[in-house]
Amino acid sequence: MIDVLSVASEIYPLIKTGGLADVTGALPGALAPLGVSMRTLVPGYPAVLG
């Protein structure tokens, strides 16, 4: 198992302004069958923190 930590400005479904959110939201699920455990850090935007 490989552990990966990514950092992005947006991630679907929390915050989306463009295509980056789609990729960062889908990538962990796409890599999981390959033995990759992935977590993504995003900024604490007011819209995310609610």
Contacts in CASP RR format, 6 or more apart in sequence:
PFRMAT RR
TARGET T0000
AUTHOR 0000-0000-0000
METHOD contacts of the structure
MODEL  1
MIDVLSVASEIYPLIKTGGLADVTGALPGALAPLGVSMRTLVPGYPAVLG
1 35 0 8 1.000
1 36 0 8 1.000
1 37 0 8 1.000
2 35 0 8 1.000
2 36 0 8 1.000
2 37 0 8 1.000
3 36 0 8 1.000
3 37 0 8 1.000
3 38 0 8 1.000
3 39 0 8 1.000
4 31 0 8 1.000
4 36 0 8 1.000
4 37 0 8 1.000
4 38 0 8 1.000
4 39 0 8 1.000
5 38 0 8 1.000
5 39 0 8 1.000
5 40 0 8 1.000
5 41 0 8 1.000
6 24 0 8 1.000
6 27 0 8 1.000
6 38 0 8 1.000
6 39 0 8 1.000
6 40 0 8 1.000
6 41 0 8 1.000
7 40 0 8 1.000
7 41 0 8 1.000
7 42 0 8 1.000
8 20 0 8 1.000
8 21 0 8 1.000
8 24 0 8 1.000
8 40 0 8 1.000
8 41 0 8 1.000
8 42 0 8 1.000
9 20 0 8 1.000
9 42 0 8 1.000
9 43 0 8 1.000
10 16 0 8 1.000
10 17 0 8 1.000
10 18 0 8 1.000
10 20 0 8 1.000
10 21 0 8 1.000
10 24 0 8 1.000
10 42 0 8 1.000
11 21 0 8 1.000
11 24 0 8 1.000
11 25 0 8 1.000
11 40 0 8 1.000
11 42 0 8 1.000
12 21 0 8 1.000
12 22 0 8 1.000
12 24 0 8 1.000
12 25 0 8 1.000
12 26 0 8 1.000
13 25 0 8 1.000
14 42 0 8 1.000
14 47 0 8 1.000
14 48 0 8 1.000
15 21 0 8 1.000
15 42 0 8 1.000
15 45 0 8 1.000
15 47 0 8 1.000
15 48 0 8 1.000
16 22 0 8 1.000
24 40 0 8 1.000
25 40 0 8 1.000
27 38 0 8 1.000
28 36 0 8 1.000
28 38 0 8 1.000
28 39 0 8 1.000
28 40 0 8 1.000
29 38 0 8 1.000
31 38 0 8 1.000
32 38 0 8 1.000
42 48 0 8 1.000
END
